[in-house]
C-alpha cells in the first residue's frame, strides 16, 4: 500500500519456526505465549489476509484472556480478497467484543499476517506467512518471527495509518453484502467448474476518478494518438485462456489487419509492467476471427481488461492488464467507457 522505504531498525528478532522434519511454524504457540506475557501492552492489532471460524477458535481464548483488563482493546483489520475470509468468523470476532474493520479502499491485494502489541514499554510484532485459518495455524509449512522494538518509526506508523484509512468498521450491512456475494461466487464456480478471482462489489481502489481513465500514472513509452480498451471474456478459446479473440472491426481499425481472410501482419507487443517484448503473427482466420496470445493472462486473472497503446514505431503496441481484483475502480471506469453491453464483449477505440 505504501512505497518501500528504508528498513525499520528491528531488534531481537526471534525466528519461531521448528525445523525438525519440516514441522509447521510456531506462529500459534508464539501468539498464545505473547497473550500471556505482554502484560504492559494496552492495544492489540490483528492484520490478516484471511480469517476463518476454525482459525479464530485457535486464538480466541488467548486473546479474550489478554483483553479482560478494561484498559485494553483489540482491533482486527481483515481482508476479503479471493473470498477466503469467512463472514461467520467476522461475526464471531465481533460477538467476542473485537473491533473488526473490513478492508475496502486500496489498490492490490491485502496480504499481511501480523499481530501487533503496543501501548506498553515496547512494541512486539509477530509476523509470518500464516493466515488466521486452521491450515495456516496448524497444517501448512509456514514461517514466522517475533520482533521487539522500543519505538515505532515513521514508516511503521504510516503503514498502519494507511491500512486504517483503507478500512471501515464491519457493519451488518457490509457483512451481509460480503456474505451474499461470496456465496454466489462459490455457487458459480461450482456450476461451471471454473471461475475468476472474487472481488467484493463494495471494494474500491481508494483513488479519486480522473477525467481520463486510461491515463493513470506515467507512460512507459511515448505514444501517438490511439488506445484500445478490450474486455477479456470469462472463457477464451484455448491455451488456458491466454489466446483471446479480437473483434474484427477493432483488429482492422486499430491494429491494421487486412479485411480479407488469410491476411496477416507482424506485431510487436510490449508488456507495460515488465517491458518484456514479443513478436507474433496476427491473422484474419477463415472463421472470421482474429486472435492474439497474451502469455500473462490466466483464468484466475478474470475479470480484467486489456489496454493497448499505439507507439511511434509501426506495428508496435504496448499493453496493460487491468484486473478487477487489483484495481477495481479503474477496471469499472474502463468498462464504463465501452458502449457494448453484456453478454457482448465490451471494447472501445
Backbone torsions as a table, in degrees:
resi	resn	phi	psi	omega
1	UNK	NA	-26.6	178.2
2	UNK	-126.6	160.4	-176.9
3	UNK	-67.5	149.3	177.7
4	UNK	-69.0	131.2	-177.5
5	UNK	-128.7	-173.3	178.2
6	UNK	-56.6	135.6	-173.8
7	UNK	-65.5	151.5	178.2
8	UNK	-73.1	147.1	178.4
9	UNK	-77.1	93.5	-177.2
10	UNK	-90.1	139.8	178.3
11	UNK	-125.4	156.8	176.8
12	UNK	52.9	50.1	176.2
13	UNK	-66.8	134.9	-178.3
14	UNK	-130.8	95.6	178.4
15	UNK	-57.6	140.9	-177.0
16	UNK	-116.7	17.7	-178.4
17	UNK	-89.4	129.7	170.6
18	UNK	-82.4	127.2	-174.0
19	UNK	-96.8	-18.4	-177.1
20	UNK	-61.5	124.6	175.7
21	UNK	53.8	33.1	178.9
22	UNK	53.7	44.4	177.4
23	UNK	-64.6	158.5	176.9
24	UNK	-68.0	162.1	-178.6
25	UNK	-71.6	168.1	177.6
26	UNK	-97.6	29.7	178.5
27	UNK	-53.9	-45.4	-179.1
28	UNK	-64.3	-47.3	-179.9
29	UNK	-63.1	-39.1	179.6
30	UNK	-64.9	-41.5	180.0
31	UNK	-63.8	-43.5	179.2
32	UNK	-63.1	-42.8	-179.6
33	UNK	-65.8	-41.1	179.6
34	UNK	-64.6	-35.0	177.0
35	UNK	-64.1	-25.2	177.3
36	UNK	-84.7	-34.0	-170.5
37	UNK	-98.8	-22.6	-177.4
38	UNK	-82.3	63.2	-174.3
39	UNK	-77.1	-20.6	-179.5
40	UNK	-86.6	-14.4	-178.9
41	UNK	-73.4	147.9	179.4
42	UNK	-119.1	-9.6	-179.0
43	UNK	-135.0	133.3	177.7
44	UNK	-122.3	125.0	178.6
45	UNK	-118.1	136.0	177.7
46	UNK	-116.3	130.0	177.2
47	UNK	-125.0	113.5	-176.4
48	UNK	-139.8	135.3	174.1
49	UNK	-63.2	-39.5	-177.9
50	UNK	-146.6	140.5	177.1
51	UNK	-134.7	135.1	175.5
52	UNK	-122.6	165.7	179.3
53	UNK	-59.9	-45.9	-179.2
54	UNK	-63.1	-38.2	178.9
55	UNK	-65.9	-43.7	179.2
56	UNK	-62.4	-38.2	179.7
57	UNK	-60.9	-30.9	-180.0
58	UNK	-63.8	-33.0	-176.7
59	UNK	-109.8	-9.2	-170.7
60	UNK	-53.4	-54.3	-173.8
61	UNK	-64.1	-37.6	-179.8
62	UNK	-67.3	-42.9	179.7
63	UNK	-69.1	-39.5	177.9
64	UNK	-65.0	-36.9	178.3
65	UNK	-65.3	-41.4	178.7
66	UNK	-64.5	-37.2	-172.9
67	UNK	-87.5	8.9	-179.2
68	UNK	-59.9	-38.0	-178.3
69	UNK	-63.7	139.7	-174.9
70	UNK	-67.6	-20.6	-177.7
71	UNK	-93.2	10.9	-179.5
72	UNK	-111.4	145.2	-179.7
73	UNK	-135.9	153.5	179.2
74	UNK	-127.3	127.7	176.7
75	UNK	-125.7	131.4	-179.9
76	UNK	-116.3	131.0	175.8
77	UNK	-108.2	111.5	-169.2
78	UNK	-118.7	135.0	178.5
79	UNK	-89.5	159.1	177.1
80	UNK	-119.9	1.5	-177.2
81	UNK	-57.9	136.8	175.7
82	UNK	66.2	11.1	173.4
83	UNK	59.5	30.8	179.6
84	UNK	-85.2	-24.4	179.1
85	UNK	-74.5	138.1	176.6
86	UNK	-87.3	129.6	174.5
87	UNK	-61.9	-35.7	179.6
88	UNK	-64.7	-31.0	178.7
89	UNK	-67.7	-40.7	178.0
90	UNK	-63.0	-44.8	179.5
91	UNK	-62.3	-39.1	179.3
92	UNK	-65.2	-41.2	179.0
93	UNK	-64.8	-40.4	177.5
94	UNK	-65.3	-39.5	179.0
95	UNK	-63.5	-25.4	178.0
96	UNK	-89.0	7.1	175.6
97	UNK	91.3	9.3	178.6
98	UNK	-80.6	147.3	169.3
99	UNK	-87.2	115.1	-177.5
100	UNK	-110.8	127.9	179.4
101	UNK	-118.5	129.0	178.9
102	UNK	-91.2	137.9	177.3
103	UNK	-75.2	128.6	-176.0
104	UNK	-131.8	-37.3	-168.7
105	UNK	-120.6	89.5	-177.9
106	UNK	-163.6	163.9	176.8
107	UNK	-109.0	134.9	-178.6
108	UNK	104.3	-155.6	177.9
109	UNK	-117.3	131.8	176.9
110	UNK	-79.7	110.4	-165.9
111	UNK	-128.7	10.4	-177.7
112	UNK	-74.2	157.8	172.6
113	UNK	-136.5	88.7	-169.1
114	UNK	-138.4	140.0	169.8
115	UNK	-121.9	125.5	-169.4
116	UNK	-127.2	116.1	173.7
117	UNK	-98.8	130.5	179.8
118	UNK	-146.5	178.0	177.6
119	UNK	92.1	-0.7	179.6
120	UNK	-109.1	-147.7	-178.8
121	UNK	-77.5	-17.2	178.1
122	UNK	-152.3	176.5	178.5
123	UNK	-113.8	133.6	178.1
124	UNK	-121.1	128.5	-178.4
125	UNK	-125.6	124.5	172.4
126	UNK	-104.8	117.7	-179.0
127	UNK	-133.4	151.8	-179.8
128	UNK	-173.7	-163.3	178.6
129	UNK	-96.7	0.7	-174.0
130	UNK	-79.6	127.3	168.1
131	UNK	-82.5	163.4	177.7
132	UNK	-84.7	63.8	-179.2
133	UNK	-133.3	166.7	179.2
134	UNK	-60.5	-47.2	179.6
135	UNK	-65.5	-42.8	-178.1
136	UNK	-63.3	-32.5	-176.6
137	UNK	-96.2	-21.0	-170.8
138	UNK	-131.8	-19.3	-171.1
139	UNK	-120.0	-35.4	-172.9
140	UNK	-76.8	160.0	167.6
141	UNK	-84.1	111.5	-174.2
142	UNK	-129.9	-176.9	173.9
143	UNK	-149.1	142.6	179.7
144	UNK	-149.3	163.5	176.5
145	UNK	-147.5	151.4	176.3
146	UNK	-106.3	132.1	-179.3
147	UNK	-130.4	134.4	175.9
148	UNK	-112.9	133.5	175.3
149	UNK	-132.8	150.9	-177.8
150	UNK	-78.1	-27.6	-177.6
151	UNK	-155.3	139.8	177.7
152	UNK	-79.8	127.9	178.6
153	UNK	-82.5	179.1	-174.4
154	UNK	-61.2	-34.8	-179.2
155	UNK	-64.3	-45.5	-179.0
156	UNK	-66.9	-40.7	178.8
157	UNK	-64.9	-39.9	179.7
158	UNK	-67.1	-38.0	177.0
159	UNK	-54.5	-48.0	178.9
160	UNK	-65.6	-43.5	-177.0
161	UNK	-62.4	-39.6	178.5
162	UNK	-64.7	-40.7	178.0
163	UNK	-65.7	-43.4	-179.7
164	UNK	-60.8	-43.5	180.0
165	UNK	-65.7	-29.0	-177.9
166	UNK	-83.3	-3.2	-176.1
167	UNK	-112.0	165.5	174.6
168	UNK	-141.4	151.9	177.1
169	UNK	-56.1	138.9	-179.1
170	UNK	-77.8	88.2	178.8
171	UNK	-77.6	162.4	176.8
172	UNK	-56.6	-35.4	-179.2
173	UNK	-67.1	-45.4	179.3
174	UNK	-65.4	-41.2	-179.0
175	UNK	-65.6	-39.5	177.4
176	UNK	-64.3	-42.0	179.1
177	UNK	-60.9	-48.2	-179.4
178	UNK	-63.2	-45.2	-178.6
179	UNK	-59.7	-46.0	-177.9
180	UNK	-63.5	-46.3	-177.8
181	UNK	-69.1	-35.3	177.5
182	UNK	-64.8	-42.3	179.3
183	UNK	-63.9	-41.6	178.9
184	UNK	-65.3	-38.3	178.5
185	UNK	-63.9	-42.4	178.6
186	UNK	-64.1	-39.9	178.4
187	UNK	-65.1	-39.0	-179.9
188	UNK	-66.1	-43.8	180.0
189	UNK	-63.3	-39.9	179.5
190	UNK	-66.8	-34.5	-177.0
191	UNK	-71.3	-43.5	-175.4
192	UNK	-102.5	0.8	178.8
193	UNK	57.0	25.4	-179.4
194	UNK	-171.4	134.2	-179.8
195	UNK	-152.8	158.5	178.4
196	UNK	-82.6	-174.4	-179.6
197	UNK	-74.9	136.2	178.7
198	UNK	-73.5	132.9	171.6
199	UNK	-135.2	117.4	-179.6
200	UNK	-62.7	135.1	-176.3
201	UNK	-66.4	-20.1	179.1
202	UNK	-84.0	-1.6	-179.8
203	UNK	-83.8	136.7	174.9
204	UNK	-127.5	172.8	179.2
205	UNK	-85.4	-7.4	-179.7
206	UNK	72.5	23.4	-179.8
207	UNK	-122.8	153.6	174.7
208	UNK	-78.9	146.0	178.0
209	UNK	-67.9	147.9	176.7
210	UNK	-114.7	165.5	-179.1
211	UNK	-64.1	-35.8	179.7
212	UNK	-117.0	110.3	-177.4
213	UNK	-68.6	-21.4	-175.9
214	UNK	-96.6	11.6	-177.3
215	UNK	-124.6	38.2	178.9
216	UNK	-85.2	137.3	174.7
217	UNK	75.3	173.3	-177.6
218	UNK	-73.8	145.0	174.2
219	UNK	-73.7	149.0	177.4
220	UNK	-89.6	-10.2	178.8
221	UNK	-158.4	160.4	175.3
222	UNK	-70.6	133.1	-178.1
223	UNK	-125.1	145.6	172.3
224	UNK	-88.1	-175.4	-179.6
225	UNK	-63.7	143.7	174.4
226	UNK	125.5	112.1	172.6
227	UNK	-138.4	155.6	175.3
228	UNK	-136.2	133.8	174.0
229	UNK	-101.6	131.9	-178.9
230	UNK	-137.4	123.1	176.2
231	UNK	-74.7	134.9	173.6
232	UNK	-93.0	121.2	-174.9
233	UNK	-72.8	156.7	-178.8
234	UNK	-54.6	-38.0	177.8
235	UNK	-125.2	122.7	175.3
236	UNK	-105.3	-175.7	-162.0
237	UNK	-77.3	-40.7	-174.5
238	UNK	-161.5	-178.6	175.5
239	UNK	53.8	48.5	179.1
240	UNK	57.4	31.4	175.9
241	UNK	85.6	2.0	-178.0
242	UNK	-77.2	-18.7	177.7
243	UNK	-95.5	119.0	-176.1
244	UNK	-114.6	150.6	-179.2
245	UNK	-93.7	129.3	179.1
246	UNK	-99.9	128.0	174.8
247	UNK	-52.7	134.0	-175.6
248	UNK	-57.8	-37.0	178.7
249	UNK	-60.0	-43.7	179.0
250	UNK	-69.2	-39.1	-179.3
251	UNK	-61.3	-37.0	-178.1
252	UNK	-80.9	-46.4	-174.5
253	UNK	-75.2	-36.2	-175.5
254	UNK	-93.8	-48.3	-176.4
255	UNK	-89.5	-19.0	-179.8
256	UNK	86.4	21.8	178.1
257	UNK	-70.1	140.9	179.6
258	UNK	-66.7	156.2	-177.2
259	UNK	-83.3	-12.2	-178.3
260	UNK	-90.0	144.8	176.6
261	UNK	-59.2	133.0	-178.3
262	UNK	96.7	-13.7	177.6
263	UNK	-63.5	144.7	179.6
264	UNK	-148.4	156.0	176.1
265	UNK	-139.6	156.9	176.9
266	UNK	-96.9	125.5	-179.0
267	UNK	-114.9	150.8	168.9
268	UNK	-117.7	123.3	179.3
269	UNK	-111.3	137.4	177.7
270	UNK	-123.9	127.5	177.3
271	UNK	-73.9	121.2	-176.8
272	UNK	-59.8	-36.4	-175.4
273	UNK	-78.2	-42.7	-173.1
274	UNK	-101.9	-12.8	-175.5
275	UNK	68.4	5.0	179.1
276	UNK	-67.2	138.6	179.2
277	UNK	-118.3	148.8	174.0
278	UNK	-147.1	148.7	178.1
279	UNK	-107.4	143.6	179.3
280	UNK	-153.6	162.1	178.5
281	UNK	-98.5	128.2	-178.3
282	UNK	-108.1	120.2	-169.9
283	UNK	-124.9	141.8	171.3
284	UNK	-84.6	106.1	-173.0
285	UNK	-80.7	166.7	-177.8
286	UNK	-64.8	-30.0	-179.5
287	UNK	-88.3	24.4	176.2
288	UNK	61.0	38.5	176.2
289	UNK	-126.5	159.7	173.2
290	UNK	-136.5	126.0	-172.6
291	UNK	-125.5	145.7	174.4
292	UNK	-123.8	145.6	176.5
293	UNK	-104.1	120.4	177.2
294	UNK	-112.4	103.6	-171.5
295	UNK	-63.6	-24.8	-178.6
296	UNK	-76.5	-12.6	-178.5
297	UNK	-79.9	134.9	173.8
298	UNK	-136.0	160.9	-179.7
299	UNK	-59.3	-32.9	-179.0
300	UNK	-70.2	-12.4	178.6
301	UNK	-76.3	-17.9	-178.2
302	UNK	-70.7	149.7	-7.3
303	UNK	-73.8	146.4	177.3
304	UNK	-158.5	165.3	173.4
305	UNK	-128.5	155.5	173.3
306	UNK	-106.2	137.6	173.5
307	UNK	-116.4	115.1	178.5
308	UNK	-100.4	141.0	177.1
309	UNK	-126.3	134.9	172.5
310	UNK	-75.6	150.3	176.1
311	UNK	-118.1	179.8	179.2
312	UNK	-72.7	-18.4	179.8
313	UNK	-87.7	127.5	-179.2
314	UNK	-56.5	136.4	176.0
315	UNK	63.3	20.3	172.5
316	UNK	-113.8	132.0	-175.6
317	UNK	-133.6	142.1	173.8
318	UNK	-99.1	138.0	178.1
319	UNK	-127.5	152.4	179.7
320	UNK	-135.5	137.4	175.6
321	UNK	-99.1	120.6	178.5
322	UNK	-109.6	107.1	-176.5
323	UNK	-93.2	137.1	178.0
324	UNK	-60.1	-37.9	-176.8
325	UNK	-68.5	-22.6	-178.6
326	UNK	-97.0	-43.4	-177.4
327	UNK	-136.8	74.6	-172.9
328	UNK	-62.0	-36.4	-178.8
329	UNK	-66.3	-47.2	-179.7
330	UNK	-66.2	-39.1	177.0
331	UNK	-55.6	-47.4	-179.2
332	UNK	-66.4	-40.7	-179.6
333	UNK	-63.2	-39.9	179.1
334	UNK	-64.0	-44.9	179.6
335	UNK	-66.7	-32.8	179.5
336	UNK	-64.8	-23.2	178.9
337	UNK	-74.8	-18.8	-177.6
338	UNK	-83.4	146.1	-176.9
339	UNK	-88.8	-26.6	-176.7
340	UNK	-69.1	156.8	179.0
341	UNK	-121.0	146.0	177.3
342	UNK	-57.1	148.0	9.8
343	UNK	-85.0	7.4	177.9
344	UNK	-68.7	149.9	174.7
345	UNK	-68.8	132.0	-178.9
346	UNK	-93.7	133.8	178.1
347	UNK	-156.9	161.9	179.9
348	UNK	-157.4	139.1	173.9
349	UNK	-94.3	NA	NA
